Amino acid sequence: MLGNLLGGFIVIIVGVNLIPTIADQVSSAQTGQYVDGSSNVTGASSTILGLTPLFFALGIMSAGVALTVGGLRNAGVM
């Protein structure tokens, strides 16, 4: 039980610390300027790429919640 709870919190802490890095990389991928000032990502591709940090955050949240609920369920609390 305690291992699952600690694992869930560790997943959440590591994921939250990685979100700014992912957001910076997504931003640089969207505005990746070539020598002539153009960018290769436009339109729908840029929109979907911009949603990457949101999906990462949702994945981290769901993984942390699943580990925590599993630990509580094993302990008989839930």
C-alpha positions as CSV (number, residue, x, y, z in Angstrom):
1,M,0.0,0.0,0.0
2,L,2.6,2.5,1.0
3,G,4.7,1.6,-2.0
4,N,1.8,2.4,-4.4
5,L,1.1,5.7,-2.6
6,L,4.7,6.8,-2.7
7,G,5.0,5.6,-6.3
8,G,2.0,7.7,-7.3
9,F,3.4,10.8,-5.6
10,I,6.8,10.3,-7.2
11,V,5.1,10.0,-10.6
12,I,3.2,13.2,-10.0
13,I,6.3,15.1,-8.8
14,V,8.5,14.0,-11.7
15,G,5.8,14.7,-14.2
16,V,5.0,18.2,-12.8
17,N,8.7,19.0,-12.9
18,L,8.9,17.9,-16.6
19,I,5.9,19.9,-17.8
20,P,7.9,23.2,-18.3
21,T,10.6,21.4,-20.3
22,I,8.0,19.8,-22.5
23,A,6.2,23.1,-23.0
24,D,9.4,24.8,-24.0
25,Q,10.2,22.1,-26.5
26,V,6.8,22.3,-28.0
27,S,7.1,26.0,-28.3
28,S,10.4,25.8,-30.0
29,A,9.1,23.1,-32.3
30,Q,6.1,25.3,-33.3
31,T,8.2,28.4,-33.9
32,G,11.4,26.6,-35.1
33,Q,12.7,29.3,-37.4
34,Y,14.8,28.3,-40.4
35,V,17.5,30.5,-41.8
36,D,15.0,32.2,-44.1
37,G,12.5,32.9,-41.2
38,S,10.0,30.2,-42.1
39,S,8.5,27.5,-39.9
40,N,7.6,24.0,-41.0
41,V,4.7,23.5,-38.6
42,T,1.5,25.4,-39.5
43,G,-2.3,24.9,-39.3
44,A,-3.7,21.8,-37.7
45,S,-0.2,20.4,-37.1
46,S,0.6,23.4,-34.9
47,T,-2.7,23.0,-33.0
48,I,-2.2,19.3,-32.3
49,L,1.5,20.0,-31.3
50,G,0.3,22.7,-29.0
51,L,-2.0,20.2,-27.2
52,T,1.0,17.9,-26.3
53,P,1.6,19.4,-22.8
54,L,-2.1,19.0,-22.0
55,F,-2.1,15.3,-23.0
56,F,1.2,14.8,-21.0
57,A,-0.3,16.4,-18.0
58,L,-3.5,14.3,-18.3
59,G,-1.4,11.2,-18.6
60,I,0.7,12.0,-15.5
61,M,-2.4,12.8,-13.6
62,S,-4.2,9.6,-14.6
63,A,-1.1,7.5,-13.8
64,G,-0.7,9.0,-10.4
65,V,-4.4,8.7,-9.6
66,A,-4.4,5.1,-10.7
67,L,-1.4,4.2,-8.6
68,T,-2.9,5.9,-5.6
69,V,-6.3,4.4,-6.0
70,G,-4.7,0.9,-6.4
71,G,-2.7,1.4,-3.2
72,L,-5.9,2.5,-1.3
73,R,-7.8,-0.4,-2.7
74,N,-5.2,-2.9,-1.6
75,A,-5.3,-1.4,1.9
76,G,-9.1,-1.8,2.0
77,V,-9.8,2.0,2.3
78,M,-11.5,2.2,-1.1
